[in-house]
Structures are given as C-alpha cells and as structure tokens.
Amino acid sequence: MAKFEDVGFMELAKSKRSLKITLNDLPFTSFTHIFYVSVKNTEEVMAGHKKNVTIVMRLGDKNNESAEAHKS
C-alpha cells in the first residue's frame, strides 16, 4: 500500500484566478517550490470536462534572474 507524506500546501493565489501550490518539504531537496494552477481549469478537471490542467512556475526576469524576489 502506498504511503503519503505532507510536503506542502495549496491556497488561493492573490489574483483569485489561480491556486498556489507550495512544496517546501520535498525529500532530497532544501528549496521551496511554488507552482500555480488555474482555478477554472481545475474545476473543469474535477467536473470531468478536461483530462488535465497545466501547472506553471514563475521564472526570473532580466532585473532579477531569481524568482525568489517575486513573493506571491
């Protein structure tokens, strides 16, 4: 039987259009990973209208190559 372990949490993003998924206790890594998923697309998956939904991650920009400064 598969075992499950808590590795983060999900909440509504400030935009109210995406779910923010924060993974901070992943095995074999010491970095926090933040991903976003469209609320509308997630609802369509839950309703059976879509098979999957795209997960996105914010990237750095020219002024700050690290996305860490972009607190969401």
Summary of the structure (lengths in Angstrom):
residues: 72
radius of gyration: 14.4
end to end distance: 36.2
largest distance: 47.6
contacts: 137
relative contact order: 0.18
helix: 15%
strand: 26%
